Amino acid sequence: FDEEVDLDEGFENIEETKLELQISTPFEESADIVNNALAKEHRSNSSSLFSQHSGNDKSTDSNLNTCTENVREQKGRFGSDSIEAADALVALACQYWEKGDRVTATELYTEAHSAYENKLGDSKEVAMVLKSLGDLNKEDEKFDAAKHLYMEALDMEQDVYGHYLPQTLNAVGILCLEQDDFRAAMEYHRRALQIQKKQSSRGEQSKYEMYETLVRIGNVYYSERNNLTNIRSKGVDYKDFIASGFLGWIANAHDMRGEYSKSKQFYEELLQIYTTKDTKEAKRENALTLNRLGSLSRELGLYDEAMDYHQRALHLQQSTSSAAKAMTAETCVLVGMTKIKMCEYKKALDLFEDALLVLKSSLGKRHSSVATTLSQIGAVHFEMGDFTKAMTTLTE
């Protein structure tokens, strides 16, 4: 029932945003949005993919010793400038970097770079080391050196892979944003997103990488909008950027990463845009955005606020003659889900059962919204202690 950005289907119909960026490239996207709010009730699982692994000092020291010994072994067996020794140096450099010793990590990567370059010439290994050296310089705020290394890495990636790697493009974009070069930052992130879209068939991980890039684009958008110099000079007009649907995609990306407060910021801005329009489509989008905001508020434990958003969506749908009955019923389900959180189980059950009749007649018994509503009914029966009804409903 919330709109969810369809990253599998899209990017076909949107014109390139007219920002006159320094590096122009077509960016094909789709304005199509999936109208399925309850599909997002997996938020906690998807957002966990973005959690950071935290090691401990003992394991890091143990890994350092192992990697150091491996470097000695590989150099002894194959020579100091061998590919095997370079691989071992990279592994050791990663350990020092993780430990926070960027100086030693840089020295080891530099030594590995020399070995790779001598043995392999232009290669993915050399490109990888250049990117890592760029990251290290960026962390040390040596931005000019970092950018030079990133550019070398991009040139080599183009030669080796036939295209730039999104990770490197995003790294340059982040660096440009650090230097308030908003247009270049936006373009690098857009290029990264374009490549990631082409690679999206590779699985779920590539989709989450697209969410990461969309978040980066959102960072550029808000940073430029809030930049004092840019405000005074009126800067770039983001009218086309907004019209292309980017705000919705960025909001969805934050949502999928579990960053609900940030997601709300973008949806609130969308809401302001739709509220100023009086078309049927704008009212539909307004109601859907209100429902998204309600669901996010529920995830944040703001149940009264969630109720307010859903009630506003319901009022808008009921006052619009063209609103489909199924959409209104879906909003009632969202209200019921909030009622469950508020422990008002009887009210939730009434809402679910009324909505279920409408959804079955409008969408058919096998529709996903019907299944989701049945699961909510089962959950309510379970909370009320009626396990037999809960099992029957969940089985259905």
TIZAFI-812380 format. One record per residue (C-alpha): z, y, x; residue number from 1. Coordinates in Angstrom, 3 decimals. Each point is the difference from the previous one (the first is absolute). Example, Ala and Ser with C-alpha at 12.3 -4.5 7.8 and 13.67 -1.06 7.14 Angstrom:
+----------+----------+----------+-----+
|        w |        v |        u |  nr |
+----------+----------+----------+-----+
|    7.800 |   -4.500 |   12.300 |   1 |
|   -0.660 |    3.440 |    1.370 |   2 |
+----------+----------+----------+-----+
# end
This chain:
+----------+----------+----------+-----+
|        w |        v |        u |  nr |
+----------+----------+----------+-----+
|    0.000 |    0.000 |    0.000 |   1 |
|    0.470 |    2.289 |    2.985 |   2 |
|   -3.315 |    0.741 |    1.613 |   3 |
|   -0.412 |   -1.931 |    3.221 |   4 |
|   -2.608 |    0.936 |    2.555 |   5 |
|   -2.651 |   -2.701 |    0.168 |   6 |
|   -0.700 |   -0.348 |    3.697 |   7 |
|   -2.016 |   -3.182 |   -0.498 |   8 |
|   -2.615 |    1.381 |   -2.352 |   9 |
|   -0.608 |    3.457 |    1.092 |  10 |
|   -1.070 |    2.955 |    2.011 |  11 |
|   -3.499 |    0.181 |   -1.468 |  12 |
|   -0.237 |    3.149 |   -2.082 |  13 |
|    1.919 |    2.802 |    1.674 |  14 |
|   -1.897 |    2.687 |    1.861 |  15 |
|    1.224 |    0.951 |    3.440 |  16 |
|    2.665 |    2.681 |   -0.254 |  17 |
|   -1.487 |    3.317 |    1.005 |  18 |
|    2.440 |    1.050 |    2.694 |  19 |
|   -2.651 |    0.707 |    2.629 |  20 |
|    1.856 |   -2.214 |    2.398 |  21 |
|   -0.770 |    0.010 |    3.687 |  22 |
|   -1.286 |   -3.575 |   -0.127 |  23 |
|   -1.859 |   -0.587 |   -3.250 |  24 |
|   -0.630 |   -3.489 |   -1.300 |  25 |
|   -0.669 |   -1.287 |   -3.512 |  26 |
|    3.042 |   -1.471 |   -1.681 |  27 |
|   -0.843 |   -2.066 |   -3.049 |  28 |
|    2.819 |   -0.606 |   -2.442 |  29 |
|    0.537 |   -0.849 |   -3.634 |  30 |
|    1.813 |    2.008 |   -2.622 |  31 |
|    0.691 |   -3.173 |   -1.964 |  32 |
|    3.684 |   -0.701 |   -0.475 |  33 |
|    1.521 |   -3.173 |   -1.380 |  34 |
|    2.096 |    0.653 |   -3.105 |  35 |
|    2.707 |   -2.585 |    0.538 |  36 |
|    3.537 |    1.269 |    0.404 |  37 |
|    1.812 |   -3.283 |   -0.003 |  38 |
|   -2.082 |   -1.298 |    2.895 |  39 |
|    2.227 |    2.140 |    2.204 |  40 |
|    3.216 |   -1.858 |   -0.657 |  41 |
|   -0.567 |   -1.764 |    3.364 |  42 |
|    0.854 |    3.201 |    1.888 |  43 |
|    2.971 |   -1.424 |    1.865 |  44 |
|   -2.086 |   -2.828 |    1.453 |  45 |
|   -2.946 |    2.090 |    1.143 |  46 |
|    2.121 |    2.777 |    1.464 |  47 |
|    1.857 |   -2.516 |    2.160 |  48 |
|   -3.150 |   -0.412 |    2.076 |  49 |
|    0.667 |    3.455 |    1.398 |  50 |
|    3.569 |   -0.711 |    1.137 |  51 |
|    0.551 |    0.279 |    3.707 |  52 |
|    1.132 |   -2.976 |    2.044 |  53 |
|    3.134 |    0.780 |    1.960 |  54 |
|    0.753 |   -2.049 |    3.068 |  55 |
|    3.107 |    0.022 |    2.169 |  56 |
|    0.591 |    0.932 |    3.604 |  57 |
|    0.781 |   -3.541 |    1.120 |  58 |
|   -3.282 |   -1.410 |   -1.285 |  59 |
|   -1.890 |    2.955 |    1.543 |  60 |
|    1.589 |   -0.617 |    3.406 |  61 |
|   -0.807 |   -3.699 |   -0.264 |  62 |
|   -3.616 |    0.797 |   -0.884 |  63 |
|   -0.199 |    2.440 |    2.904 |  64 |
|    1.122 |   -2.661 |    2.432 |  65 |
|   -2.438 |   -2.539 |   -1.420 |  66 |
|   -2.932 |    2.448 |    0.079 |  67 |
|    0.860 |    1.180 |    3.511 |  68 |
|    0.014 |   -3.583 |    1.252 |  69 |
|   -3.296 |   -0.617 |   -1.787 |  70 |
|   -1.616 |    2.960 |    1.813 |  71 |
|    1.083 |   -1.441 |    3.363 |  72 |
|   -1.319 |   -3.408 |   -0.963 |  73 |
|   -3.388 |    1.247 |   -1.223 |  74 |
|   -0.502 |    2.223 |    3.045 |  75 |
|    0.895 |   -2.895 |    2.288 |  76 |
|   -2.357 |   -2.463 |   -1.691 |  77 |
|   -2.987 |    2.215 |   -0.841 |  78 |
|    0.371 |    3.179 |    2.068 |  79 |
|    1.350 |    3.473 |   -0.666 |  80 |
|   -3.251 |    1.281 |   -1.502 |  81 |
|   -0.634 |   -3.044 |   -2.226 |  82 |
|   -0.330 |    0.090 |   -3.785 |  83 |
|    2.979 |   -2.349 |   -0.244 |  84 |
|    2.154 |    2.405 |    2.017 |  85 |
|   -1.183 |    2.917 |   -2.153 |  86 |
|    0.954 |   -1.889 |   -3.186 |  87 |
|    3.462 |   -0.603 |    1.436 |  88 |
|    0.336 |    3.660 |    1.006 |  89 |
|   -0.819 |    1.097 |   -3.547 |  90 |
|    2.658 |   -2.344 |   -1.416 |  91 |
|    2.553 |    1.390 |    2.462 |  92 |
|   -1.028 |    3.581 |   -0.769 |  93 |
|    0.629 |   -0.639 |   -3.701 |  94 |
|    3.525 |   -1.179 |    0.797 |  95 |
|    0.812 |    3.099 |    2.059 |  96 |
|   -1.486 |    2.213 |   -2.704 |  97 |
|    2.152 |   -1.680 |   -2.631 |  98 |
|    3.016 |    0.563 |    2.232 |  99 |
|   -0.869 |    3.717 |    0.194 | 100 |
|   -1.130 |    0.062 |    3.632 | 101 |
|   -3.335 |    1.755 |   -0.474 | 102 |
|   -0.409 |    0.822 |    3.699 | 103 |
|    0.018 |   -3.647 |    1.067 | 104 |
|   -2.105 |   -0.963 |   -3.013 | 105 |
|   -2.611 |    2.585 |    1.004 | 106 |
|   -0.094 |   -1.286 |    3.566 | 107 |
|   -0.494 |   -3.580 |   -1.173 | 108 |
|   -2.722 |    0.923 |   -2.511 | 109 |
|   -1.774 |    2.013 |    2.709 | 110 |
|    0.063 |   -2.992 |    2.350 | 111 |
|   -1.305 |   -2.247 |   -2.776 | 112 |
|   -2.737 |    2.521 |   -0.785 | 113 |
|   -1.225 |   -0.110 |    3.594 | 114 |
|   -0.146 |   -3.817 |   -0.024 | 115 |
|   -1.760 |   -0.192 |   -3.372 | 116 |
|   -2.513 |    2.655 |    0.983 | 117 |
|   -0.833 |   -1.743 |    3.278 | 118 |
|   -0.450 |   -3.415 |   -1.601 | 119 |
|   -1.317 |    0.807 |   -3.478 | 120 |
|   -1.406 |    3.524 |    0.037 | 121 |
|   -0.281 |    1.476 |   -3.498 | 122 |
|    2.012 |   -2.410 |   -2.147 | 123 |
|    2.458 |   -0.255 |   -2.855 | 124 |
|    2.764 |   -0.520 |    2.562 | 125 |
|   -0.739 |    3.289 |    1.747 | 126 |
|   -0.262 |    1.807 |   -3.340 | 127 |
|    3.360 |   -1.433 |   -1.056 | 128 |
|    1.696 |    1.170 |    3.198 | 129 |
|   -1.511 |    3.481 |   -0.322 | 130 |
|    1.327 |    0.244 |   -3.570 | 131 |
|    3.473 |   -1.116 |    1.170 | 132 |
|    0.000 |    2.537 |    2.838 | 133 |
|   -0.988 |    2.653 |   -2.524 | 134 |
|    2.938 |   -0.974 |   -2.209 | 135 |
|    2.390 |    0.213 |    2.930 | 136 |
|   -1.258 |    3.451 |    0.967 | 137 |
|    0.283 |    1.150 |   -3.610 | 138 |
|    3.622 |   -1.160 |   -0.122 | 139 |
|    0.601 |    2.077 |    3.143 | 140 |
|   -1.709 |    2.945 |   -1.757 | 141 |
|   -2.788 |    0.056 |    2.572 | 142 |
|   -2.492 |    0.654 |   -2.741 | 143 |
|   -3.051 |    0.948 |    2.094 | 144 |
|    0.314 |   -3.145 |    2.120 | 145 |
|    0.564 |   -2.102 |   -3.116 | 146 |
|   -3.085 |    1.391 |   -1.704 | 147 |
|   -2.128 |   -0.627 |    3.071 | 148 |
|    1.150 |   -3.630 |    0.104 | 149 |
|   -0.590 |   -0.459 |   -3.722 | 150 |
|   -3.534 |    1.359 |    0.344 | 151 |
|   -0.708 |   -2.411 |    2.830 | 152 |
|    1.350 |   -2.825 |   -2.139 | 153 |
|   -2.181 |    1.032 |   -2.956 | 154 |
|   -3.131 |    0.117 |    2.148 | 155 |
|    0.723 |   -3.478 |    1.320 | 156 |
|    0.809 |   -1.358 |   -3.462 | 157 |
|   -3.355 |    1.253 |   -1.236 | 158 |
|   -1.752 |   -1.824 |    2.847 | 159 |
|    2.012 |   -3.222 |   -0.345 | 160 |
|    0.529 |   -0.363 |   -3.755 | 161 |
|   -2.858 |    2.098 |   -1.332 | 162 |
|    2.494 |    2.270 |   -1.767 | 163 |
|    3.223 |    1.875 |    0.649 | 164 |
|    3.318 |   -1.741 |   -0.653 | 165 |
|    1.952 |    1.586 |   -2.889 | 166 |
|    3.243 |   -0.143 |    2.008 | 167 |
|   -1.471 |    2.212 |    2.697 | 168 |
|   -1.568 |    2.399 |   -2.482 | 169 |
|    3.357 |    0.337 |   -1.746 | 170 |
|    1.736 |    0.573 |    3.345 | 171 |
|   -2.365 |    2.892 |    0.741 | 172 |
|    0.560 |    1.330 |   -3.514 | 173 |
|    3.772 |   -0.006 |    0.497 | 174 |
|   -0.450 |    1.781 |    3.321 | 175 |
|   -2.240 |    2.654 |   -1.582 | 176 |
|    2.608 |    0.570 |   -2.699 | 177 |
|    2.659 |    0.517 |    2.680 | 178 |
|   -2.206 |    2.789 |    1.334 | 179 |
|   -0.638 |    1.485 |   -3.489 | 180 |
|   -3.685 |   -0.949 |    0.204 | 181 |
|   -0.046 |   -0.952 |   -3.677 | 182 |
|   -3.740 |   -0.369 |   -0.502 | 183 |
|   -0.466 |   -2.337 |    2.941 | 184 |
|    3.102 |   -1.993 |   -1.017 | 185 |
|   -1.337 |   -0.452 |   -3.518 | 186 |
|   -3.385 |   -1.125 |    1.252 | 187 |
|    1.359 |   -2.589 |    2.420 | 188 |
|    2.181 |   -1.508 |   -2.739 | 189 |
|   -2.911 |    0.016 |   -2.444 | 190 |
|   -2.169 |   -1.834 |    2.507 | 191 |
|    2.766 |   -2.547 |    0.501 | 192 |
|    0.245 |   -0.521 |   -3.759 | 193 |
|   -3.743 |   -0.448 |   -0.291 | 194 |
|    0.023 |   -2.774 |    2.613 | 195 |
|    3.085 |   -1.640 |   -1.519 | 196 |
|   -1.712 |   -0.095 |   -3.389 | 197 |
|   -2.904 |   -1.935 |    1.527 | 198 |
|    2.499 |   -2.450 |    1.516 | 199 |
|    2.136 |   -0.329 |   -3.145 | 200 |
|   -1.330 |   -3.487 |   -0.788 | 201 |
|    2.012 |   -1.346 |    2.938 | 202 |
|    3.187 |   -0.274 |   -2.055 | 203 |
|    3.122 |    1.767 |   -1.189 | 204 |
|    0.945 |    1.393 |    3.396 | 205 |
|   -3.174 |    2.107 |    0.154 | 206 |
|    0.885 |    1.441 |   -3.401 | 207 |
|    3.424 |    1.072 |    1.251 | 208 |
|   -1.656 |    1.563 |    3.028 | 209 |
|   -2.034 |    2.092 |   -2.452 | 210 |
|    3.220 |    1.077 |   -1.691 | 211 |
|    1.263 |    1.131 |    3.419 | 212 |
|   -3.145 |    2.081 |    0.538 | 213 |
|    0.221 |    1.532 |   -3.467 | 214 |
|    3.560 |    1.053 |    0.788 | 215 |
|   -1.289 |    1.635 |    3.187 | 216 |
|   -2.586 |    1.903 |   -2.036 | 217 |
|    2.790 |    1.148 |   -2.306 | 218 |
|    1.986 |    1.248 |    2.988 | 219 |
|   -2.947 |    2.121 |    1.110 | 220 |
|   -0.507 |    1.323 |   -3.522 | 221 |
|    3.578 |    1.191 |   -0.417 | 222 |
|    0.325 |    1.223 |    3.587 | 223 |
|   -3.062 |    2.206 |   -0.378 | 224 |
|    0.993 |    1.183 |   -3.455 | 225 |
|    3.435 |    1.034 |    1.307 | 226 |
|   -1.165 |    1.512 |    3.290 | 227 |
|    0.884 |    3.698 |    0.005 | 228 |
|   -3.076 |    1.083 |    1.968 | 229 |
|   -2.233 |   -1.987 |   -2.319 | 230 |
|    1.642 |    1.466 |   -3.109 | 231 |
|   -0.623 |    3.530 |    1.286 | 232 |
|   -3.635 |   -0.705 |    0.833 | 233 |
|   -0.465 |   -2.063 |   -3.192 | 234 |
|   -1.136 |   -2.894 |    2.220 | 235 |
|   -2.018 |   -2.914 |   -1.337 | 236 |
|   -0.680 |   -0.289 |   -3.715 | 237 |
|    1.276 |   -3.423 |   -1.099 | 238 |
|   -1.595 |    0.199 |   -3.444 | 239 |
|   -2.584 |   -2.689 |    0.766 | 240 |
|    2.580 |   -2.121 |    1.807 | 241 |
|    2.206 |   -0.002 |   -3.093 | 242 |
|   -2.909 |   -0.597 |   -2.355 | 243 |
|   -1.060 |   -3.043 |    2.015 | 244 |
|    3.218 |   -1.806 |   -0.927 | 245 |
|    1.730 |    0.021 |    3.367 | 246 |
|    3.366 |    1.119 |   -1.419 | 247 |
|    0.175 |   -3.083 |   -2.188 | 248 |
|   -0.956 |   -2.318 |    2.846 | 249 |
|    2.564 |    1.564 |    2.321 | 250 |
|    2.711 |   -0.200 |   -2.674 | 251 |
|   -0.824 |   -3.660 |   -0.545 | 252 |
|    0.128 |   -0.673 |    3.749 | 253 |
|    3.522 |    1.447 |    0.215 | 254 |
|    0.987 |   -2.049 |   -3.042 | 255 |
|   -1.272 |   -3.256 |    1.549 | 256 |
|    1.934 |    0.802 |    3.189 | 257 |
|    3.202 |    0.471 |   -1.994 | 258 |
|    0.048 |    3.761 |    0.653 | 259 |
|    0.658 |    0.905 |   -3.624 | 260 |
|    1.217 |    3.575 |    0.479 | 261 |
|   -3.106 |    0.913 |    1.985 | 262 |
|   -2.172 |   -1.730 |   -2.557 | 263 |
|    1.600 |    2.111 |   -2.708 | 264 |
|   -0.880 |    3.202 |    1.851 | 265 |
|   -3.708 |   -0.796 |   -0.172 | 266 |
|    0.142 |   -1.184 |   -3.613 | 267 |
|    1.868 |    3.177 |   -0.968 | 268 |
|   -2.817 |    2.042 |    1.506 | 269 |
|   -2.542 |   -2.087 |   -1.915 | 270 |
|    1.990 |    0.592 |   -3.172 | 271 |
|   -0.212 |    3.759 |    0.474 | 272 |
|   -3.776 |   -0.274 |    0.316 | 273 |
|   -0.454 |   -2.129 |   -3.124 | 274 |
|    2.366 |    2.189 |   -2.039 | 275 |
|   -2.301 |    3.001 |    0.452 | 276 |
|   -2.962 |   -1.873 |   -1.520 | 277 |
|   -0.591 |   -0.670 |   -3.691 | 278 |
|   -2.597 |   -2.768 |    0.097 | 279 |
|    0.552 |   -3.514 |   -1.373 | 280 |
|   -0.324 |   -1.456 |    3.484 | 281 |
|    2.542 |    2.451 |    1.397 | 282 |
|    2.496 |   -0.903 |   -2.748 | 283 |
|   -0.528 |   -3.691 |    0.739 | 284 |
|    0.575 |    0.590 |    3.713 | 285 |
|    2.997 |    2.167 |   -0.820 | 286 |
|    1.616 |   -2.823 |   -1.976 | 287 |
|   -0.744 |   -2.553 |    2.707 | 288 |
|    1.448 |    2.275 |    2.686 | 289 |
|    3.130 |    0.567 |   -2.079 | 290 |
|    0.395 |   -3.771 |   -0.235 | 291 |
|   -0.401 |   -0.371 |    3.755 | 292 |
|    2.672 |    2.622 |    0.548 | 293 |
|    2.239 |   -1.797 |   -2.477 | 294 |
|   -0.409 |   -3.321 |    1.803 | 295 |
|    0.741 |    1.608 |    3.363 | 296 |
|    3.094 |    1.702 |   -1.410 | 297 |
|    1.153 |   -3.374 |   -1.296 | 298 |
|   -0.454 |   -1.497 |    3.476 | 299 |
|    2.139 |    2.837 |    1.368 | 300 |
|    2.729 |   -0.675 |   -2.567 | 301 |
|   -0.667 |    3.273 |   -1.871 | 302 |
|   -0.039 |   -1.576 |   -3.448 | 303 |
|    0.424 |    3.142 |   -2.124 | 304 |
|   -2.826 |    1.634 |    1.910 | 305 |
|   -2.124 |   -3.125 |   -0.422 | 306 |
|    0.628 |    0.059 |   -3.755 | 307 |
|   -1.063 |    3.630 |   -0.163 | 308 |
|   -3.314 |   -0.711 |    1.767 | 309 |
|   -0.794 |   -3.001 |   -2.200 | 310 |
|    0.952 |    1.837 |   -3.191 | 311 |
|   -2.289 |    2.862 |    0.964 | 312 |
|   -2.817 |   -2.468 |    0.625 | 313 |
|    0.675 |   -1.678 |   -3.340 | 314 |
|   -0.003 |    3.328 |   -1.839 | 315 |
|   -3.304 |    0.963 |    1.634 | 316 |
|   -1.613 |   -3.342 |   -0.883 | 317 |
|    1.231 |    0.110 |   -3.590 | 318 |
|   -1.332 |    3.532 |   -0.453 | 319 |
|   -3.446 |   -0.961 |    1.317 | 320 |
|   -2.169 |   -1.681 |   -2.602 | 321 |
|   -2.189 |   -1.603 |    2.645 | 322 |
|    2.912 |   -1.698 |    1.794 | 323 |
|   -0.315 |   -3.779 |   -0.167 | 324 |
|    2.801 |   -1.815 |   -1.805 | 325 |
|    0.345 |   -2.330 |    2.977 | 326 |
|    0.717 |    2.902 |    2.361 | 327 |
|    2.735 |    1.285 |   -2.313 | 328 |
|    1.451 |   -3.511 |   -0.200 | 329 |
|   -0.027 |   -0.253 |    3.796 | 330 |
|    1.985 |    3.222 |    0.207 | 331 |
|    2.538 |   -1.482 |   -2.416 | 332 |
|    0.361 |   -2.949 |    2.367 | 333 |
|    0.730 |    2.409 |    2.850 | 334 |
|    2.650 |    1.677 |   -2.156 | 335 |
|    1.465 |   -3.439 |   -0.661 | 336 |
|    0.109 |   -0.796 |    3.709 | 337 |
|    2.045 |    3.142 |    0.545 | 338 |
|    2.281 |   -0.973 |   -2.889 | 339 |
|    0.690 |   -3.299 |    1.782 | 340 |
|    1.144 |    1.931 |    3.066 | 341 |
|    2.284 |    2.006 |   -2.295 | 342 |
|    1.390 |   -3.300 |   -1.429 | 343 |
|   -1.302 |    0.878 |   -3.488 | 344 |
|   -1.383 |   -3.499 |   -0.537 | 345 |
|   -0.369 |    0.056 |   -3.802 | 346 |
|   -2.034 |    3.211 |    0.072 | 347 |
|   -2.137 |   -1.416 |    2.824 | 348 |
|   -0.610 |   -3.216 |   -1.943 | 349 |
|   -1.107 |    1.905 |   -3.119 | 350 |
|   -2.435 |    2.053 |    2.066 | 351 |
|   -1.432 |   -3.062 |    1.724 | 352 |
|   -0.467 |   -2.000 |   -3.184 | 353 |
|   -1.723 |    2.871 |   -1.824 | 354 |
|   -2.252 |    0.642 |    2.999 | 355 |
|   -0.819 |   -3.696 |    0.343 | 356 |
|   -1.528 |   -0.141 |   -3.487 | 357 |
|   -2.282 |    2.935 |    0.789 | 358 |
|   -0.970 |   -1.292 |    3.432 | 359 |
|   -0.859 |   -3.477 |   -1.284 | 360 |
|   -2.191 |    1.371 |   -2.802 | 361 |
|   -1.667 |    2.620 |    2.248 | 362 |
|   -0.380 |   -1.830 |    3.298 | 363 |
|    0.268 |   -3.685 |   -0.832 | 364 |
|    2.767 |   -2.503 |    0.635 | 365 |
|   -1.022 |   -0.699 |    3.602 | 366 |
|   -0.065 |    3.585 |    1.258 | 367 |
|    2.223 |    0.844 |    2.992 | 368 |
|    1.804 |    2.733 |   -1.967 | 369 |
|    0.939 |   -2.579 |   -2.620 | 370 |
|    1.314 |   -2.318 |    2.721 | 371 |
|    2.036 |    2.789 |    1.561 | 372 |
|    1.494 |    0.981 |   -3.348 | 373 |
|    0.955 |   -3.623 |   -0.686 | 374 |
|    1.698 |   -0.180 |    3.388 | 375 |
|    2.017 |    3.109 |   -0.863 | 376 |
|    1.022 |   -1.534 |   -3.316 | 377 |
|    1.101 |   -3.112 |    1.852 | 378 |
|    2.002 |    2.121 |    2.421 | 379 |
|    1.789 |    1.753 |   -2.877 | 380 |
|    0.915 |   -3.305 |   -1.663 | 381 |
|    1.336 |   -1.193 |    3.339 | 382 |
|    2.135 |    3.124 |    0.418 | 383 |
|    1.312 |   -0.471 |   -3.562 | 384 |
|    0.951 |   -3.604 |    0.782 | 385 |
|   -2.574 |   -1.654 |   -2.255 | 386 |
|   -1.447 |   -2.336 |    2.634 | 387 |
|   -1.938 |   -2.176 |   -2.471 | 388 |
|   -2.010 |    2.975 |   -1.301 | 389 |
|   -0.414 |    1.284 |    3.552 | 390 |
|   -1.493 |   -3.325 |    1.122 | 391 |
|   -2.287 |   -0.210 |   -3.045 | 392 |
|   -1.320 |    3.531 |    0.480 | 393 |
|   -0.489 |   -0.348 |    3.745 | 394 |
|   -1.806 |   -3.303 |   -0.518 | 395 |
|   -2.364 |    1.689 |   -2.455 | 396 |
+----------+----------+----------+-----+
# end
